[in-house]
Amino acid sequence: MDKILRVDVSGDKPSYVEEPLGDYAGMGGRGLTSAMVSKEVPADSHPLGPENKLVIAPGLLSGSAAVNAGRLSVGCKSPLTGGIKEANAGGQGANVLARLGYAAIVLEGERQGEELYILRIGKKGMDVVQDASLEKLTNYQLMERFHGEYGKNGAMISIGPAGEMRLANSTVAVTDMEGRPTRHAGRGGVGAVMGSKGIKAILLDGSEAPVRRPQDPEAFKQANKQFAEGLRRHPVTGQGMAAYGTNVLTNVINESGAYPTYNFRQGQYPDAERISGETQAELEKSRGGKASHGCHRGCIMHCSGEFVDKDGNYVTKQPEYETIWAHGGNCGIGDLDAIARMDYLNDDFGLDTIEMGATIGVAMEAGLLDFGDADRVMELLQEVGKGTPLGRILGSGAAVTAKAFGVERAPVVKNQAMPAYDPRAIKGIGVTYATSPMGADHTAGYAVATNIMKVGGDVDPLSNEGQAALSRDLQVATAALDSTGMCLFIAFAILDQPDTFQALIDMLNAFYGLEMTADDVNGLGKSILDKERDFNTRAGFTAMDDRLPRYFRREALAPHQAVFDVSDQELDRVFAK
Amino acid sequence: MDKILRVDVSGDKPSYVEEPLGDYAGMGGRGLTSAMVSKEVPADSHPLGPENKLVIAPGLLSGSAAVNAGRLSVGCKSPLTGGIKEANAGGQGANVLARLGYAAIVLEGERQGEELYILRIGKKGMDVVQDASLEKLTNYQLMERFHGEYGKNGAMISIGPAGEMRLANSTVAVTDMEGRPTRHAGRGGVGAVMGSKGIKAILLDGSEAPVRRPQDPEAFKQANKQFAEGLRRHPVTGQGMAAYGTNVLTNVINESGAYPTYNFRQGQYPDAERISGETQAELEKSRGGKASHGCHRGCIMHCSGEFVDKDGNYVTKQPEYETIWAHGGNCGIGDLDAIARMDYLNDDFGLDTIEMGATIGVAMEAGLLDFGDADRVMELLQEVGKGTPLGRILGSGAAVTAKAFGVERAPVVKNQAMPAYDPRAIKGIGVTYATSPMGADHTAGYAVATNIMKVGGDVDPLSNEGQAALSRDLQVATAALDSTGMCLFIAFAILDQPDTFQALIDMLNAFYGLEMTADDVNGLGKSILDKERDFNTRAGFTAMDDRLPRYFRREALAPHQAVFDVSDQELDRVFAK
């Protein structure tokens, strides 16, 4: 993982060079994508223009024997937010890419014409294939076509029709252990940037790519063992995730009164039980699906699974809590089978489920369809995949949809839709939504852990006190974590168990021959956020972009009748120098 | 004109109060709308939310015997730009409203439900009528319905379906001397704000409203006479406008190489002659239409006219240069009859012709239709009027359309489309596009006058020198002018003829009993711009919003192979303190 593969799409056909890491040595994942975008992409450039770049980077520990280090970071200037973006995904991509020796693939330059290309990357370098028959292929169709090529040891990184159409809600898909395109760098429209470069898929051949070797193999092995033990010991990472997946949260958040329902009109969904993790796990088991499964080799938490229909046929991977919320409670749809079919379509077309569900909630608010009308939602998703005019509105995200239909209530920050936690009833996550350089993003600083699950401390979710400091600390830690390739869910264990956090630092030190302390890790997170916020400032962002929409301060949320009342001054203090 | 009519739409039915001017005494037109919006609308509020207000204000000299003082300012936070907005229109509205004694009508509060209302305003105050049958009526249908009520001495201020649907490209229409809704406060989506308040039309009964009397009638009469004489003396205001209307510019700008053609791909349109002012005047005359006509009583320039079809039937008012460019050269349509029908539909639905033509140019760029396909453009305009999904994309303006179709080349600043002058070949207007608080707007500081027509000096249009100072001076003068109610076209005369400028100041002094100097007028303009820019800063605008899209620096424009090369530093100096 000591080289960068730069693919220039400016010529008749994409060409490439391999470069040493140079100034980027020691960086990985989000740390690397944000450094490159910040340095190489002019902040005032258009996200779909020739100056933008798509940086695809495995984490620092990806491709090693470390458990759960399979996150792949995708960075660019975001077509959705207009700011810097890093979105990351699980699946096999990070590990294979890292084992092939690449710290990053960079797609850059000005596309000529409308041709689509496949990049094949293996131990011997890169091949480029132009193929007109790729047009509008979905991610699952790409899987059918290329599965034989990337096979069991490889991975595919691809865009569906959404990315090809350069829609602002479009993902970069990454294949899982079964070779299915179920893992997505979902947020911020990163797929549109890949589409703007004319690259339809990247096939990674991992057949002759060995596991990356640490500088100090023995110390690394020992630290990895302690780290894994720590994950197994913590109730969330050791049991909760495996039993119910992320959807364990439906009942928890609904009971807390922070489950955004009917486009953020109320904080509890009467039919929550019908779509809860408990119900889902039971349903999957009764049908013979897998309720506990990893998204990549090396995962020991197994929060994923397979969702099968009543006849036992594969429908989609086990939908995540966020997806089930977005299309479920937020749209008034209490039907796991319907939601699973929506999840499949989102994966197939390459759409972020959070943005899509929030967008449909806005369309429901605008009167385009009724809350609860699952059949119509399926039709709308098909329209997005086909790129009809209505599909293009919806595929451009919640903010554009609100604008086109003339409604105020778009639950967005920096034009990116809020995820499954109402910021009025979990105020810590509201601070993260407001102040993260990424736009509304729960993964940027998951204050829900401390507000609701009491992991890493206890801060009252309904109080406006202590939330700014909580969010900042979590955002700093997360930025560092997003550089390691580690799954964010390890945070539950490292927040509660200092020895597990130390084991992670020990792993990094043993792998790279470093002597980092916890303070150094903190410093790494801060430096990443500094670069990101600096980029956004240069792109024209101000404190006014670090705000929730005004109606979250005006409209009280039942059952707590809470408004978002963390002051602007507090928000501005989160990243004050 | 000493009172403000505040209409609160928050109750079961709109209610109103009349207030004295108070802090707003001495203000009119843009000066008043920008002062009220700046003071009363929170900068971070949503343009369609309850905190926004629509302020409709005649100019300081409107309703008096002053010639050409019929501009009506409409201000709000803009649904298109997100910044402060003043758009003004000719027609009868300003004079009638001023004679009724109102310095402003303010629409404010939170609309309950979806009902539509008519406000009837006369000497005895205001009536409110709820009427479900108003839904989706076009401006000409409203004219048919209400012409008998506002009649010859009154005026109607209304929104078409576009405003009702709260589209970001939607106008507030004002009727002309014939009672037709041909004059529009076009830019920035002001119609959507009126729609968000549920007010479909305001009928002004001017039957018992006397001409406003000056403080010093004799001095006023004398100054007005000198002012009128000055307008008649100047070749542009005295002859050019009457002979060919604003469309005299087609040949002039095309010859200069700054006529944006095919979505700003080149600077000359091969078929310009077919849509020029000379051709248009000849056509109108040969058909028995009026080639020289005022838009309101009191106009002595007569730049308007009537466009009739080959059988002599009314099609639309004489389309303006900007309209003919937007749907003509910019879309590759060299057919005045087709453009006139488009103009009618824009007026009827309540759409800004500049934004609409630029939007269709972007749609053509995206491959949605071919350049030159006038029939398809007519269909698309119908889609906007009906509010189909495609219509909602297009009706949301050029920036949203570019986003939905994934193209970079949207010719916008602050999300507002550029008018009929390419900023690469007339760099002074490029500075105005970039730095005006209104977004890309030629009327905010018409540097074309000095760059091309050599009015008010001579600055080479292709040089980047002197443009910043030129634009600033013009923006300051225009802000003051927009407060008087005077038609912007008087600027040609007052820029070239110091005595005509003095006559205007004398009129203001005689009317209000003041002793203003030219410096004071300048100070007024500066103070208005300060308020506007302060609002935008509070709304989150930065220097990055005072920029043209990057591709204007990257792509050279034929025939001069010019790029926009006024430096960012120069742009930032325009309004530097």
HADDOCK unambig.tbl for C-alpha pairs under 7 A between the chains (distance, minus, plus):
assign (segid A and resid 45 and name CA) (segid B and resid 550 and name CA) 6.24 0.50 0.50
assign (segid A and resid 46 and name CA) (segid B and resid 408 and name CA) 6.56 0.50 0.50
assign (segid A and resid 48 and name CA) (segid B and resid 407 and name CA) 6.99 0.50 0.50
assign (segid A and resid 48 and name CA) (segid B and resid 408 and name CA) 5.90 0.50 0.50
assign (segid A and resid 49 and name CA) (segid B and resid 408 and name CA) 6.01 0.50 0.50
assign (segid A and resid 165 and name CA) (segid B and resid 406 and name CA) 6.43 0.50 0.50
assign (segid A and resid 166 and name CA) (segid B and resid 406 and name CA) 4.82 0.50 0.50
assign (segid A and resid 167 and name CA) (segid B and resid 404 and name CA) 6.50 0.50 0.50
assign (segid A and resid 167 and name CA) (segid B and resid 406 and name CA) 6.03 0.50 0.50
assign (segid A and resid 389 and name CA) (segid B and resid 389 and name CA) 5.65 0.50 0.50
assign (segid A and resid 389 and name CA) (segid B and resid 390 and name CA) 4.94 0.50 0.50
assign (segid A and resid 390 and name CA) (segid B and resid 389 and name CA) 4.93 0.50 0.50
assign (segid A and resid 390 and name CA) (segid B and resid 390 and name CA) 6.72 0.50 0.50
assign (segid A and resid 392 and name CA) (segid B and resid 404 and name CA) 5.36 0.50 0.50
assign (segid A and resid 393 and name CA) (segid B and resid 393 and name CA) 6.91 0.50 0.50
assign (segid A and resid 393 and name CA) (segid B and resid 404 and name CA) 6.03 0.50 0.50
assign (segid A and resid 396 and name CA) (segid B and resid 404 and name CA) 5.85 0.50 0.50
assign (segid A and resid 404 and name CA) (segid B and resid 167 and name CA) 6.51 0.50 0.50
assign (segid A and resid 404 and name CA) (segid B and resid 392 and name CA) 5.38 0.50 0.50
assign (segid A and resid 404 and name CA) (segid B and resid 393 and name CA) 6.03 0.50 0.50
assign (segid A and resid 404 and name CA) (segid B and resid 396 and name CA) 5.85 0.50 0.50
assign (segid A and resid 406 and name CA) (segid B and resid 165 and name CA) 6.45 0.50 0.50
assign (segid A and resid 406 and name CA) (segid B and resid 166 and name CA) 4.83 0.50 0.50
assign (segid A and resid 406 and name CA) (segid B and resid 167 and name CA) 6.03 0.50 0.50
assign (segid A and resid 407 and name CA) (segid B and resid 48 and name CA) 6.99 0.50 0.50
assign (segid A and resid 408 and name CA) (segid B and resid 46 and name CA) 6.55 0.50 0.50
assign (segid A and resid 408 and name CA) (segid B and resid 48 and name CA) 5.92 0.50 0.50
assign (segid A and resid 408 and name CA) (segid B and resid 49 and name CA) 6.01 0.50 0.50
assign (segid A and resid 539 and name CA) (segid B and resid 544 and name CA) 6.60 0.50 0.50
assign (segid A and resid 540 and name CA) (segid B and resid 542 and name CA) 5.80 0.50 0.50
assign (segid A and resid 540 and name CA) (segid B and resid 544 and name CA) 4.97 0.50 0.50
assign (segid A and resid 540 and name CA) (segid B and resid 545 and name CA) 6.91 0.50 0.50
assign (segid A and resid 542 and name CA) (segid B and resid 540 and name CA) 5.80 0.50 0.50
assign (segid A and resid 544 and name CA) (segid B and resid 539 and name CA) 6.60 0.50 0.50
assign (segid A and resid 544 and name CA) (segid B and resid 540 and name CA) 4.96 0.50 0.50
assign (segid A and resid 545 and name CA) (segid B and resid 540 and name CA) 6.89 0.50 0.50
assign (segid A and resid 550 and name CA) (segid B and resid 45 and name CA) 6.24 0.50 0.50
